[in-house]
Amino acid sequence: MFILGDTAYGSCCVDVLGAEQAGAQALVHFGPACLSPPARPLPVAFILGQRSVHLELCAKAFEAQNPDSKAPVVLLSEPACAHALEALATLLRPRYPDLLVSSPALPLPVGSRSPEPEPLERFGRRFPLAPGRCLEEYGAFYVGGSAASADLDLDPDLSRLLLGWAPGQPFFTCCPDTGQTQDEGVRAGRLRARRHYLVERAKDARVVGLLAGTLGVARHREALAHLRNLAQAAGKRSYVLALGRPTPPKLANFPEVDVFVLLACPLGALAPQPSGGFFRPVLAPCELEAACNPAWPPAGLAPHLTHYADLLPGSPFHVPLPPPDSELWDTPDVSLITGELRPPPVWKPSDDPGCLALTLRPQLELAESSPAALYLSSRSWQGLQPRLGQTPVTGAVSGRRGIAIAYEDEGSS
């Protein structure tokens, strides 16, 4: 038996890389989990924990926030409180017949078959919807969090639910210890507004940095190729960076990059970021898709997808890129940040080399087309330059003596 106490990226993902190095044939994951499918088949048992839940207080809070007994509502919870949802639903079902109970989307045993239709899987949970019903019809009642913590933005699992839930449906959170409830409509609006701002920043960006934030989640290579194709189709240059866990000092080494896109699990992509800590904004893959794909639905109509696998072919949310001759590429677009008209992107086919170091200008001058070179040319100080033939020849003279705080010819102040 080996204890794997260190992960390369997020502690919510299954550490299949560490398990392979130890030669493990199975793995037990303790604590919160994003429940993303691993990149390599490995039997995994999840121990999510069991937090105590005051059922009577939560039931009274539910009744206070849902006076209409016929309204459809889904019971949600943090992973440690999922064990108490069925008991809570037993207290509420006599009055609320249209009550749906979610459960963590734990991996099913190999070879298991169920005659019932498969439930809907979203947000790392399973929803046993009746035929003809959709999740957008339901409000949400979330059991989790703490009454002592006023800033719930630190919980990426709750942020994932608020971003992806139907905007027109109510969403309430309830503390499992005290039964204190809170309407999350205002905070959900702030999160969506923040994401819309990031989409505008991605549209204005010329250079995109793709951060490989996970190597243990399935289809990460396919998602990376998809994001590179998106950036290329929108006329942006992209660079793939493998930096481990992203930190402000690491990303500050790439000042020519306009925005970064973190390719990680749903919880890792929404992990809290220190206010003003990063020199450039860090986006989720869904924001880059909305910025580079003209066929993507406009803001307010498109769902916010927290998992990059939902953007790939085969997913019901996948929106293919329009052909190069489509009118969607020529639609006028004005930046909401700078107020300037964005030029239409220049389509580059996938077989275009795109790596020519020199391009021909109308004045028959050769210049580098690299974004890094263009960024360097725009800086006021570009380092030490020889300037051969431009500096007159003079004799050597004695320079200043002393240190920067007090040179000898400055005297005493």
DRENDO-1510 file (C-alpha; in Angstrom, 1 decimal, always signed):
<recs>
REC; n; res; u; v; w
REC; 1; MET; +0.0; +0.0; +0.0 .
REC; 2; PHE; +1.2; +3.5; -0.9 .
REC; 3; ILE; +0.0; +6.9; +0.4 .
REC; 4; LEU; +0.0; +9.5; -2.4 .
REC; 5; GLY; +0.0; +12.8; -0.5 .
REC; 6; ASP; +1.1; +15.1; -3.3 .
REC; 7; THR; -0.7; +16.0; -6.6 .
REC; 8; ALA; +0.8; +17.8; -9.5 .
REC; 9; TYR; -2.3; +20.1; -10.1 .
REC; 10; GLY; -5.5; +19.8; -8.1 .
REC; 11; SER; -6.3; +17.6; -5.1 .
REC; 12; CYS; -9.9; +17.0; -6.4 .
REC; 13; CYS; -8.6; +14.9; -9.4 .
REC; 14; VAL; -7.7; +11.2; -9.2 .
REC; 15; ASP; -3.9; +11.0; -9.1 .
REC; 16; VAL; -3.5; +8.3; -11.8 .
REC; 17; LEU; +0.0; +9.5; -12.6 .
REC; 18; GLY; +1.2; +8.9; -9.1 .
REC; 19; ALA; -0.6; +5.6; -9.0 .
REC; 20; GLU; +1.2; +4.5; -12.1 .
REC; 21; GLN; +4.6; +5.4; -10.7 .
REC; 22; ALA; +3.8; +3.3; -7.6 .
REC; 23; GLY; +2.5; +0.5; -9.8 .
REC; 24; ALA; -0.9; +0.5; -8.1 .
REC; 25; GLN; -3.7; -1.6; -9.4 .
REC; 26; ALA; -6.4; +0.3; -7.6 .
REC; 27; LEU; -6.8; +3.7; -5.8 .
REC; 28; VAL; -8.8; +5.1; -2.9 .
REC; 29; HIS; -9.5; +8.8; -3.2 .
REC; 30; PHE; -10.2; +10.7; +0.1 .
REC; 31; GLY; -11.9; +14.1; +0.3 .
REC; 32; PRO; -13.6; +16.3; -2.2 .
REC; 33; ALA; -13.5; +15.1; -5.8 .
REC; 34; CYS; -14.5; +16.5; -9.2 .
REC; 35; LEU; -15.4; +13.0; -10.3 .
REC; 36; SER; -13.9; +13.6; -13.7 .
REC; 37; PRO; -13.1; +10.4; -15.7 .
REC; 38; PRO; -9.4; +9.6; -15.4 .
REC; 39; ALA; -7.2; +9.5; -18.5 .
REC; 40; ARG; -6.3; +5.9; -17.8 .
REC; 41; PRO; -8.6; +3.1; -16.7 .
REC; 42; LEU; -8.0; +2.4; -13.0 .
REC; 43; PRO; -10.4; +1.1; -10.4 .
REC; 44; VAL; -11.1; +4.0; -8.0 .
REC; 45; ALA; -13.1; +4.1; -4.7 .
REC; 46; PHE; -14.2; +7.6; -3.6 .
REC; 47; ILE; -14.4; +8.4; +0.1 .
REC; 48; LEU; -16.2; +11.7; +0.2 .
REC; 49; GLY; -16.9; +11.9; +3.9 .
REC; 50; GLN; -20.1; +12.3; +5.8 .
REC; 51; ARG; -20.8; +15.7; +7.4 .
REC; 52; SER; -23.6; +15.9; +10.0 .
REC; 53; VAL; -26.8; +17.5; +8.7 .
REC; 54; HIS; -29.6; +18.8; +10.9 .
REC; 55; LEU; -32.5; +17.4; +8.9 .
REC; 56; GLU; -35.3; +19.2; +10.8 .
REC; 57; LEU; -33.8; +22.7; +10.4 .
REC; 58; CYS; -33.0; +22.1; +6.7 .
REC; 59; ALA; -36.6; +20.9; +6.1 .
REC; 60; LYS; -38.0; +24.0; +7.7 .
REC; 61; ALA; -35.7; +26.2; +5.7 .
REC; 62; PHE; -36.8; +24.4; +2.5 .
REC; 63; GLU; -40.5; +25.0; +3.3 .
REC; 64; ALA; -39.8; +28.7; +4.1 .
REC; 65; GLN; -38.1; +29.3; +0.7 .
REC; 66; ASN; -40.5; +27.2; -1.4 .
REC; 67; PRO; -44.1; +28.2; -0.4 .
REC; 68; ASP; -45.5; +26.7; -3.7 .
REC; 69; SER; -45.7; +23.0; -3.1 .
REC; 70; LYS; -46.1; +22.2; -6.8 .
REC; 71; ALA; -42.9; +24.0; -7.9 .
REC; 72; PRO; -40.2; +21.6; -9.2 .
REC; 73; VAL; -37.1; +21.7; -7.1 .
REC; 74; VAL; -33.8; +19.7; -7.1 .
REC; 75; LEU; -32.0; +18.9; -3.9 .
REC; 76; LEU; -28.3; +19.5; -4.2 .
REC; 77; SER; -25.5; +19.3; -1.7 .
REC; 78; GLU; -21.8; +19.4; -1.3 .
REC; 79; PRO; -20.2; +15.9; -1.6 .
REC; 80; ALA; -19.9; +15.4; +2.2 .
REC; 81; CYS; -23.6; +16.0; +2.7 .
REC; 82; ALA; -24.9; +13.8; -0.1 .
REC; 83; HIS; -25.6; +11.0; +2.3 .
REC; 84; ALA; -28.4; +12.9; +3.9 .
REC; 85; LEU; -30.3; +14.0; +0.8 .
REC; 86; GLU; -32.6; +11.0; +0.7 .
REC; 87; ALA; -33.5; +11.4; +4.4 .
REC; 88; LEU; -34.3; +15.0; +3.8 .
REC; 89; ALA; -36.4; +14.2; +0.7 .
REC; 90; THR; -38.4; +11.7; +2.8 .
REC; 91; LEU; -39.4; +14.5; +5.1 .
REC; 92; LEU; -40.4; +16.8; +2.2 .
REC; 93; ARG; -42.1; +14.5; -0.3 .
REC; 94; PRO; -45.5; +14.3; +1.4 .
REC; 95; ARG; -45.9; +18.1; +0.7 .
REC; 96; TYR; -43.6; +18.4; -2.4 .
REC; 97; PRO; -44.4; +15.7; -4.9 .
REC; 98; ASP; -42.2; +17.2; -7.7 .
REC; 99; LEU; -39.0; +16.9; -5.8 .
REC; 100; LEU; -35.8; +15.6; -7.4 .
REC; 101; VAL; -32.8; +14.3; -5.5 .
REC; 102; SER; -29.4; +14.4; -7.1 .
REC; 103; SER; -26.5; +12.1; -6.2 .
REC; 104; PRO; -22.7; +12.2; -6.9 .
REC; 105; ALA; -21.8; +10.7; -10.3 .
REC; 106; LEU; -19.6; +8.0; -8.8 .
REC; 107; PRO; -18.2; +5.6; -11.4 .
REC; 108; LEU; -20.4; +2.5; -11.9 .
REC; 109; PRO; -19.0; -1.0; -11.5 .
REC; 110; VAL; -17.6; -2.5; -14.7 .
REC; 111; GLY; -20.2; -4.5; -16.5 .
REC; 112; SER; -23.1; -3.2; -14.5 .
REC; 113; ARG; -26.4; -2.9; -16.5 .
REC; 114; SER; -29.6; -1.3; -15.4 .
REC; 115; PRO; -33.0; -1.8; -17.1 .
REC; 116; GLU; -33.9; +1.8; -16.2 .
REC; 117; PRO; -32.9; +4.7; -18.5 .
REC; 118; GLU; -29.6; +6.3; -17.6 .
REC; 119; PRO; -30.0; +9.5; -15.5 .
REC; 120; LEU; -28.7; +12.8; -16.7 .
REC; 121; GLU; -25.1; +13.5; -15.7 .
REC; 122; ARG; -24.1; +17.1; -15.2 .
REC; 123; PHE; -22.1; +19.1; -12.7 .
REC; 124; GLY; -20.6; +15.8; -11.4 .
REC; 125; ARG; -24.0; +14.6; -10.3 .
REC; 126; ARG; -26.8; +12.4; -11.5 .
REC; 127; PHE; -30.3; +13.6; -11.9 .
REC; 128; PRO; -33.1; +10.9; -12.3 .
REC; 129; LEU; -35.4; +13.0; -14.6 .
REC; 130; ALA; -38.7; +11.7; -15.6 .
REC; 131; PRO; -39.3; +11.2; -19.4 .
REC; 132; GLY; -40.1; +14.5; -21.0 .
REC; 133; ARG; -38.7; +16.6; -18.3 .
REC; 134; CYS; -35.5; +18.8; -18.5 .
REC; 135; LEU; -33.3; +20.2; -15.8 .
REC; 136; GLU; -33.9; +23.8; -16.8 .
REC; 137; GLU; -37.4; +23.5; -15.3 .
REC; 138; TYR; -36.2; +23.0; -11.8 .
REC; 139; GLY; -35.1; +25.3; -9.0 .
REC; 140; ALA; -32.3; +24.4; -6.7 .
REC; 141; PHE; -31.9; +24.0; -3.0 .
REC; 142; TYR; -28.2; +23.4; -2.1 .
REC; 143; VAL; -27.2; +22.0; +1.3 .
REC; 144; GLY; -23.6; +22.9; +2.2 .
REC; 145; GLY; -21.3; +25.6; +3.1 .
REC; 146; SER; -20.9; +27.3; +6.4 .
REC; 147; ALA; -22.8; +30.2; +8.0 .
REC; 148; ALA; -19.6; +31.6; +9.4 .
REC; 149; SER; -18.1; +32.0; +5.9 .
REC; 150; ALA; -19.6; +35.1; +4.2 .
REC; 151; ASP; -17.5; +34.7; +1.0 .
REC; 152; LEU; -18.8; +31.6; -0.7 .
REC; 153; ASP; -16.9; +32.4; -3.8 .
REC; 154; LEU; -14.1; +30.2; -2.4 .
REC; 155; ASP; -16.1; +27.0; -3.2 .
REC; 156; PRO; -15.6; +26.1; -6.9 .
REC; 157; ASP; -18.2; +23.3; -6.7 .
REC; 158; LEU; -20.9; +25.8; -5.8 .
REC; 159; SER; -19.6; +28.3; -8.4 .
REC; 160; ARG; -19.9; +25.6; -11.0 .
REC; 161; LEU; -23.6; +25.1; -10.1 .
REC; 162; LEU; -24.4; +28.8; -10.1 .
REC; 163; LEU; -22.8; +29.4; -13.5 .
REC; 164; GLY; -24.4; +26.4; -15.2 .
REC; 165; TRP; -27.9; +26.6; -13.6 .
REC; 166; ALA; -30.8; +28.1; -15.5 .
REC; 167; PRO; -30.7; +31.9; -14.9 .
REC; 168; GLY; -34.5; +32.2; -14.5 .
REC; 169; GLN; -34.8; +29.5; -11.8 .
REC; 170; PRO; -34.3; +30.2; -8.0 .
REC; 171; PHE; -31.2; +28.9; -6.3 .
REC; 172; PHE; -31.0; +28.8; -2.5 .
REC; 173; THR; -28.1; +27.6; -0.2 .
REC; 174; CYS; -28.7; +26.2; +3.2 .
REC; 175; CYS; -26.2; +25.7; +6.0 .
REC; 176; PRO; -26.5; +22.0; +7.2 .
REC; 177; ASP; -25.6; +23.0; +10.8 .
REC; 178; THR; -27.9; +26.0; +11.4 .
REC; 179; GLY; -30.5; +25.8; +8.6 .
REC; 180; GLN; -29.6; +29.4; +7.6 .
REC; 181; THR; -30.5; +30.0; +3.9 .
REC; 182; GLN; -29.4; +32.5; +1.4 .
REC; 183; ASP; -30.7; +33.5; -2.1 .
REC; 184; GLU; -27.8; +33.1; -4.5 .
REC; 185; GLY; -29.3; +35.0; -7.4 .
REC; 186; VAL; -27.2; +38.1; -6.9 .
REC; 187; ARG; -24.0; +36.2; -6.6 .
REC; 188; ALA; -24.8; +34.1; -9.7 .
REC; 189; GLY; -25.3; +37.3; -11.6 .
REC; 190; ARG; -21.9; +38.6; -10.5 .
REC; 191; LEU; -20.2; +35.4; -11.6 .
REC; 192; ARG; -21.9; +35.5; -15.0 .
REC; 193; ALA; -21.0; +39.2; -15.5 .
REC; 194; ARG; -17.4; +38.3; -14.6 .
REC; 195; ARG; -17.4; +35.5; -17.2 .
REC; 196; HIS; -18.9; +37.8; -19.9 .
REC; 197; TYR; -16.0; +40.3; -19.2 .
REC; 198; LEU; -13.5; +37.5; -19.7 .
REC; 199; VAL; -15.1; +36.6; -23.0 .
REC; 200; GLU; -14.6; +40.2; -24.2 .
REC; 201; ARG; -10.9; +40.1; -23.1 .
REC; 202; ALA; -10.5; +36.9; -25.1 .
REC; 203; LYS; -12.0; +38.5; -28.2 .
REC; 204; ASP; -9.5; +41.4; -27.9 .
REC; 205; ALA; -6.5; +39.2; -27.3 .
REC; 206; ARG; -4.0; +38.5; -30.0 .
REC; 207; VAL; -1.8; +36.0; -28.2 .
REC; 208; VAL; -3.4; +33.2; -26.1 .
REC; 209; GLY; -1.5; +31.0; -23.6 .
REC; 210; LEU; -2.9; +27.5; -23.1 .
REC; 211; LEU; -2.1; +26.2; -19.7 .
REC; 212; ALA; -2.0; +22.4; -19.5 .
REC; 213; GLY; -3.6; +22.2; -16.0 .
REC; 214; THR; -4.3; +18.5; -16.0 .
REC; 215; LEU; -2.7; +15.4; -17.4 .
REC; 216; GLY; -4.8; +12.8; -15.6 .
REC; 217; VAL; -8.3; +13.7; -16.9 .
REC; 218; ALA; -9.7; +11.9; -19.9 .
REC; 219; ARG; -9.5; +13.6; -23.4 .
REC; 220; HIS; -7.2; +16.4; -22.3 .
REC; 221; ARG; -5.1; +16.0; -25.4 .
REC; 222; GLU; -8.1; +16.2; -27.7 .
REC; 223; ALA; -9.3; +19.3; -25.8 .
REC; 224; LEU; -5.9; +21.0; -26.2 .
REC; 225; ALA; -6.0; +20.4; -29.9 .
REC; 226; HIS; -9.5; +21.8; -30.1 .
REC; 227; LEU; -8.5; +25.0; -28.3 .
REC; 228; ARG; -5.5; +25.5; -30.6 .
REC; 229; ASN; -7.7; +25.1; -33.6 .
REC; 230; LEU; -10.1; +27.7; -32.1 .
REC; 231; ALA; -7.4; +30.2; -31.6 .
REC; 232; GLN; -6.0; +29.6; -35.1 .
REC; 233; ALA; -9.4; +30.0; -36.7 .
REC; 234; ALA; -10.0; +33.3; -34.9 .
REC; 235; GLY; -6.6; +34.7; -36.1 .
REC; 236; LYS; -4.9; +34.4; -32.7 .
REC; 237; ARG; -1.5; +33.0; -32.0 .
REC; 238; SER; -1.5; +30.3; -29.2 .
REC; 239; TYR; +1.3; +28.9; -27.0 .
REC; 240; VAL; +1.0; +25.7; -24.9 .
REC; 241; LEU; +2.6; +26.1; -21.5 .
REC; 242; ALA; +3.1; +23.3; -19.0 .
REC; 243; LEU; +3.9; +25.1; -15.7 .
REC; 244; GLY; +2.3; +22.8; -13.1 .
REC; 245; ARG; +0.1; +24.8; -10.8 .
REC; 246; PRO; -0.4; +28.3; -12.2 .
REC; 247; THR; +0.8; +31.1; -9.9 .
REC; 248; PRO; +1.2; +34.8; -10.6 .
REC; 249; PRO; +5.1; +34.7; -10.6 .
REC; 250; LYS; +5.0; +31.9; -13.2 .
REC; 251; LEU; +2.6; +33.7; -15.6 .
REC; 252; ALA; +4.3; +37.0; -15.2 .
REC; 253; ASN; +7.3; +35.6; -17.2 .
REC; 254; PHE; +5.1; +35.8; -20.3 .
REC; 255; PRO; +4.1; +39.4; -20.7 .
REC; 256; GLU; +3.4; +39.1; -24.4 .
REC; 257; VAL; +0.5; +36.8; -23.7 .
REC; 258; ASP; -2.8; +38.7; -23.5 .
REC; 259; VAL; -5.0; +36.0; -21.8 .
REC; 260; PHE; -4.4; +32.6; -20.4 .
REC; 261; VAL; -6.8; +29.6; -20.7 .
REC; 262; LEU; -6.6; +27.0; -18.0 .
REC; 263; LEU; -7.3; +23.5; -19.3 .
REC; 264; ALA; -8.2; +21.7; -16.1 .
REC; 265; CYS; -11.0; +19.8; -14.5 .
REC; 266; PRO; -14.3; +21.7; -13.7 .
REC; 267; LEU; -13.3; +22.5; -10.2 .
REC; 268; GLY; -9.7; +23.4; -11.2 .
REC; 269; ALA; -10.8; +25.8; -13.9 .
REC; 270; LEU; -13.0; +27.7; -11.4 .
REC; 271; ALA; -10.5; +27.6; -8.5 .
REC; 272; PRO; -10.4; +30.9; -6.6 .
REC; 273; GLN; -7.9; +33.4; -7.8 .
REC; 274; PRO; -6.4; +36.2; -5.7 .
REC; 275; SER; -7.8; +39.6; -6.7 .
REC; 276; GLY; -5.3; +41.4; -8.8 .
REC; 277; GLY; -2.8; +38.6; -8.4 .
REC; 278; PHE; -2.4; +37.6; -12.0 .
REC; 279; PHE; -0.9; +40.0; -14.5 .
REC; 280; ARG; -3.3; +38.7; -17.2 .
REC; 281; PRO; -6.7; +37.1; -16.8 .
REC; 282; VAL; -7.1; +33.4; -16.6 .
REC; 283; LEU; -10.0; +32.0; -18.5 .
REC; 284; ALA; -11.9; +28.7; -18.7 .
REC; 285; PRO; -12.1; +26.8; -22.0 .
REC; 286; CYS; -15.8; +27.8; -22.4 .
REC; 287; GLU; -14.9; +31.5; -22.5 .
REC; 288; LEU; -12.4; +30.9; -25.3 .
REC; 289; GLU; -15.0; +28.9; -27.2 .
REC; 290; ALA; -17.5; +31.8; -26.9 .
REC; 291; ALA; -14.9; +34.3; -28.0 .
REC; 292; CYS; -13.5; +32.4; -31.0 .
REC; 293; ASN; -16.4; +30.5; -32.4 .
REC; 294; PRO; -18.8; +32.8; -34.2 .
REC; 295; ALA; -21.5; +30.1; -34.3 .
REC; 296; TRP; -21.6; +30.0; -30.5 .
REC; 297; PRO; -24.9; +31.3; -29.1 .
REC; 298; PRO; -24.8; +34.8; -27.8 .
REC; 299; ALA; -24.5; +35.7; -24.1 .
REC; 300; GLY; -27.6; +34.8; -22.1 .
REC; 301; LEU; -28.6; +32.0; -24.5 .
REC; 302; ALA; -25.5; +29.8; -24.4 .
REC; 303; PRO; -25.0; +27.5; -21.4 .
REC; 304; HIS; -21.9; +27.9; -19.4 .
REC; 305; LEU; -20.0; +24.6; -19.6 .
REC; 306; THR; -17.5; +24.0; -16.9 .
REC; 307; HIS; -16.0; +20.8; -18.3 .
REC; 308; TYR; -14.0; +21.0; -21.5 .
REC; 309; ALA; -15.3; +17.6; -22.6 .
REC; 310; ASP; -18.7; +19.3; -23.2 .
REC; 311; LEU; -17.0; +21.4; -26.0 .
REC; 312; LEU; -15.6; +18.4; -27.9 .
REC; 313; PRO; -17.3; +16.5; -30.8 .
REC; 314; GLY; -19.7; +13.9; -29.5 .
REC; 315; SER; -21.1; +16.1; -26.8 .
REC; 316; PRO; -24.7; +17.5; -27.1 .
REC; 317; PHE; -23.3; +21.0; -26.5 .
REC; 318; HIS; -20.6; +20.8; -29.2 .
REC; 319; VAL; -20.9; +23.6; -31.8 .
REC; 320; PRO; -18.7; +23.1; -34.9 .
REC; 321; LEU; -16.8; +26.0; -36.4 .
REC; 322; PRO; -18.5; +27.5; -39.5 .
REC; 323; PRO; -16.8; +27.0; -42.9 .
REC; 324; PRO; -14.3; +29.7; -44.0 .
REC; 325; ASP; -16.8; +31.1; -46.5 .
REC; 326; SER; -19.5; +31.6; -43.9 .
REC; 327; GLU; -20.9; +35.1; -43.3 .
REC; 328; LEU; -20.5; +34.6; -39.6 .
REC; 329; TRP; -16.8; +35.4; -39.9 .
REC; 330; ASP; -17.6; +38.8; -41.4 .
REC; 331; THR; -20.1; +39.9; -38.8 .
REC; 332; PRO; -19.1; +43.4; -37.4 .
REC; 333; ASP; -18.1; +43.2; -33.8 .
REC; 334; VAL; -17.3; +46.1; -31.5 .
REC; 335; SER; -15.2; +45.6; -28.3 .
REC; 336; LEU; -17.1; +46.5; -25.2 .
REC; 337; ILE; -13.8; +47.2; -23.4 .
REC; 338; THR; -12.0; +49.5; -25.9 .
REC; 339; GLY; -15.0; +50.6; -28.0 .
REC; 340; GLU; -13.1; +49.9; -31.2 .
REC; 341; LEU; -14.3; +47.8; -34.2 .
REC; 342; ARG; -12.6; +44.4; -34.2 .
REC; 343; PRO; -11.2; +43.3; -37.6 .
REC; 344; PRO; -12.5; +40.1; -39.0 .
REC; 345; PRO; -10.3; +37.1; -38.4 .
REC; 346; VAL; -8.1; +35.8; -41.2 .
REC; 347; TRP; -8.9; +32.1; -41.6 .
REC; 348; LYS; -5.9; +29.8; -41.7 .
REC; 349; PRO; -6.4; +26.2; -42.8 .
REC; 350; SER; -5.1; +23.5; -40.5 .
REC; 351; ASP; -2.4; +22.6; -43.1 .
REC; 352; ASP; -1.0; +26.1; -43.2 .
REC; 353; PRO; +2.5; +26.0; -41.9 .
REC; 354; GLY; +2.0; +29.3; -40.0 .
REC; 355; CYS; +5.6; +29.3; -38.8 .
REC; 356; LEU; +7.3; +31.5; -41.4 .
REC; 357; ALA; +9.8; +33.7; -39.6 .
REC; 358; LEU; +9.7; +36.4; -42.2 .
REC; 359; THR; +6.8; +38.1; -44.1 .
REC; 360; LEU; +7.0; +40.6; -47.0 .
REC; 361; ARG; +5.7; +44.1; -46.4 .
REC; 362; PRO; +4.5; +46.5; -49.1 .
REC; 363; GLN; +7.7; +48.6; -48.7 .
REC; 364; LEU; +9.7; +45.5; -49.5 .
REC; 365; GLU; +10.9; +45.3; -45.9 .
REC; 366; LEU; +11.3; +42.0; -44.1 .
REC; 367; ALA; +10.0; +41.8; -40.5 .
REC; 368; GLU; +9.4; +39.1; -38.1 .
REC; 369; SER; +5.7; +38.0; -37.7 .
REC; 370; SER; +6.2; +36.5; -34.3 .
REC; 371; PRO; +3.9; +38.1; -31.7 .
REC; 372; ALA; +6.8; +38.1; -29.2 .
REC; 373; ALA; +8.9; +40.1; -31.7 .
REC; 374; LEU; +6.0; +42.5; -32.2 .
REC; 375; TYR; +5.6; +42.9; -28.5 .
REC; 376; LEU; +9.3; +43.6; -28.1 .
REC; 377; SER; +9.3; +46.3; -30.8 .
REC; 378; SER; +6.5; +48.1; -29.0 .
REC; 379; ARG; +8.4; +48.4; -25.7 .
REC; 380; SER; +10.3; +51.6; -24.9 .
REC; 381; TRP; +13.4; +49.7; -23.7 .
REC; 382; GLN; +14.4; +46.7; -25.7 .
REC; 383; GLY; +17.7; +45.8; -24.0 .
REC; 384; LEU; +21.3; +46.6; -25.0 .
REC; 385; GLN; +21.7; +47.2; -28.7 .
REC; 386; PRO; +24.9; +47.5; -30.7 .
REC; 387; ARG; +23.8; +50.4; -32.9 .
REC; 388; LEU; +26.8; +49.8; -35.3 .
REC; 389; GLY; +27.8; +52.8; -37.2 .
REC; 390; GLN; +25.3; +55.1; -35.4 .
REC; 391; THR; +27.4; +56.1; -32.4 .
REC; 392; PRO; +30.3; +58.6; -32.9 .
REC; 393; VAL; +33.8; +57.5; -31.9 .
REC; 394; THR; +35.0; +59.4; -28.7 .
REC; 395; GLY; +37.8; +59.0; -26.3 .
REC; 396; ALA; +37.4; +57.2; -23.1 .
REC; 397; VAL; +36.5; +59.4; -20.2 .
REC; 398; SER; +36.4; +58.9; -16.4 .
REC; 399; GLY; +33.0; +57.8; -15.3 .
REC; 400; ARG; +31.1; +58.5; -12.0 .
REC; 401; ARG; +32.4; +56.9; -8.8 .
REC; 402; GLY; +30.4; +55.8; -5.8 .
REC; 403; ILE; +27.1; +54.0; -5.3 .
REC; 404; ALA; +23.7; +54.9; -6.7 .
REC; 405; ILE; +22.6; +56.5; -3.4 .
REC; 406; ALA; +25.5; +58.9; -3.2 .
REC; 407; TYR; +28.0; +59.5; -6.1 .
REC; 408; GLU; +31.1; +61.4; -5.3 .
REC; 409; ASP; +30.3; +64.3; -7.7 .
REC; 410; GLU; +26.9; +64.9; -6.1 .
REC; 411; GLY; +28.1; +66.1; -2.8 .
REC; 412; SER; +26.4; +65.7; +0.5 .
REC; 413; SER; +22.7; +66.7; +0.9 .
</recs>
